Amino acid sequence: MSESHPDRAVENEVLSRHVNEAIFDRETSLAGQDVPSVAFLCECARAHCTSSLPLAPHEWERLHASPRWFVVLPGHEDPALERVVEKHSSYVVVEKDLSDGEGGQPSGH
């Protein structure tokens, strides 16, 4: 299956989101929201991306208020599959349309 296949792309993003939720829960349970930054996984659609990006826990939580938003590294966005919502120097927030019956919709925080 092609890496750009839309179903596979959504699966990759959702999997990264679930891992990041576990990272968020672990880090905030140990240090609370006061930890300056946490290394979260890039939530891009690339099957083999293992890059990380630092975000403060409160910022990660804000960005994931919508289950359709994903945080990716600059250059990892895919305009064929998502639209850019916010651009920052160290990350980009993209929005996916997960309403087409995809299983595994992220829970959000």
N, C-alpha and C positions, 0 to 999 in steps of 0.2 A: 504494500500500500504506500502511496506517495506521501512524503512528509507534508505536502501542502493540502492533502485531502481534508476537507472541512470537518468531517466527523473526527478524524484523528487529531486535528488541531485542537478541537474543543476538549477532547479527552486529555491531551497534554496539559492544556491550561487548567482544567479542573483538577487534575492530579497535583500539579504544582500548588494550586490554591489549598488543597487539603493538607499537603506537607507544611505550607506556611501557617495554616491555622494551628497545627500541632506545635510549630516553632513558637508562634505567638503565645499560645497557652502555657508552654513550658517556661519561656523567658519571663513572662509577666507573673507567673505564679512564684518564681524564684526571686525576682528583683522588683516586681511591681511595674507600674507605668513610668517610673523614674529612670529606668535604664536609658542612656542617651541614644543608642541605636542597636539594632539587631540585624544580622545578615539574613535576609529573606531570599528565597529562590526567585529568579526571573520567571514570571508566569506566562512566557511567550508560547507560541504554538510550535516552536521547533522541537522535534522529538528528542534531540540529543543535547539540548541546552542545559548546562549545569551551573550557569553563571549565577552569582548572587549580587544583591544590591542592599546597601544599608538604609534602613528607615527607622525612625523613632516609632515605638509601639503605638503612640497616639495617632501618628500620621498613617501608619498601616491600617489601623482601625477605621479612620476616616475614609480612606480610599476604598475600603471594602464594605462600606455601608450599603452599596449596591452590589448584589450578587453578579451583576453583569460587567463590573469593572475589574480589570486585571492590571497588575503593575509589571512593566517590562523594561528592559534596558533600551536606551536610545538605539534605533536601528533594528530592533527586534519586532517592531510592529508590522502587521501584515494588512495593508489597506484593502485587500480582497476579502478579508474575513472579519475585520473590525474597524472601528473608527476611533481616532484619537480624541480623548476628552480633555486631557491636561498634558502639557510638556514642561519638564523640569530639566535641569542640567544633568542629573544623574539617573533619571527615570522618566518613563512615559506611562500615562494611564490610558488604557484602551477599553472600549466598550464592545462587548459581544452580544449578539442576539441569541439568547439561550431558550427562547420561547418556542422553538420548533420541535419540541418533543425530545430533546437530548436528555438522556438520563444523567444522573450525577451532578445536577446543578449544585454549585457550591452553597454552603449554608450562610455565608456572610457573618459578620459580627455586629 
